[in-house]
């Protein structure tokens, strides 16, 4: 029987994420996703708001360990290596 894990991320260090998208799960079980500001930079995709995190990032969550992050100007993830 397969194991199912539910992963929900809406905050990092207590601050709301900008507009997380494009999640990918690597073969080692780490979960990667981009958090650009597209969804808050204009009212077109939602409500315009200031970033409480203060940057756009790519996040990695390792269920065996912890979070890590990398600041990028306009992050986006299409695929991840295995």
C-alpha positions as CSV (number, residue, x, y, z in Angstrom):
1,X,0.0,0.0,0.0
2,X,1.3,3.5,-0.9
3,X,1.9,6.1,1.7
4,X,0.2,9.5,1.2
5,X,1.6,12.6,2.7
6,X,-0.3,15.9,2.8
7,X,1.9,19.0,2.5
8,X,0.5,22.4,3.1
9,X,2.7,25.5,3.2
10,X,1.2,29.0,3.5
11,X,3.8,30.5,5.8
12,X,7.6,30.6,6.3
13,X,9.0,31.7,9.7
14,X,5.5,32.9,10.7
15,X,5.1,35.2,7.7
16,X,2.6,34.5,4.8
17,X,4.1,33.4,1.5
18,X,3.6,35.6,-1.5
19,X,1.9,33.3,-4.0
20,X,3.4,29.8,-3.9
21,X,3.2,27.7,-7.1
22,X,4.8,25.1,-9.2
23,X,5.5,22.4,-6.7
24,X,7.8,19.5,-7.4
25,X,8.7,16.4,-5.4
26,X,12.2,15.0,-5.9
27,X,12.8,11.3,-5.6
28,X,14.5,11.8,-2.2
29,X,11.2,13.0,-0.8
30,X,12.1,16.7,-0.7
31,X,9.3,19.1,-1.8
32,X,10.4,22.1,-3.8
33,X,8.2,25.1,-4.8
34,X,8.5,28.7,-6.0
35,X,7.1,31.7,-4.3
36,X,7.1,34.6,-6.7
37,X,5.2,37.8,-6.1
38,X,3.0,37.5,-9.2
39,X,-0.2,36.9,-7.2
40,X,0.3,39.9,-4.9
41,X,2.1,42.4,-7.2
42,X,-1.3,43.4,-8.9
43,X,-5.0,42.9,-8.3
44,X,-5.1,40.9,-11.6
45,X,-4.5,37.5,-9.9
46,X,-5.9,38.3,-6.5
47,X,-5.4,41.1,-4.0
48,X,-2.5,43.5,-4.4
49,X,-0.3,43.4,-1.2
50,X,3.2,44.0,0.0
51,X,5.3,41.0,0.5
52,X,5.6,40.2,4.3
53,X,8.6,38.0,3.5
54,X,10.3,40.7,1.6
55,X,11.6,38.6,-1.2
56,X,10.8,36.0,-3.9
57,X,12.2,32.5,-3.1
58,X,12.4,28.9,-4.0
59,X,11.8,26.7,-1.0
60,X,12.8,23.2,-0.2
61,X,11.1,21.2,2.6
62,X,12.8,18.0,3.6
63,X,10.3,16.0,5.8
64,X,13.3,14.3,7.5
65,X,15.0,17.5,8.4
66,X,13.8,21.1,7.9
67,X,13.3,24.0,5.5
68,X,15.8,25.7,3.3
69,X,15.3,28.7,1.0
70,X,17.1,30.5,-1.9
71,X,16.3,34.1,-2.9
72,X,15.7,34.6,-6.6
73,X,14.4,37.6,-8.5
74,X,11.4,35.8,-10.2
75,X,11.4,32.2,-9.2
76,X,9.6,29.5,-11.2
77,X,10.0,25.7,-11.2
78,X,8.9,23.7,-14.1
79,X,10.6,20.4,-13.2
80,X,13.1,18.9,-10.8
81,X,15.8,16.4,-11.3
82,X,15.5,12.9,-9.9
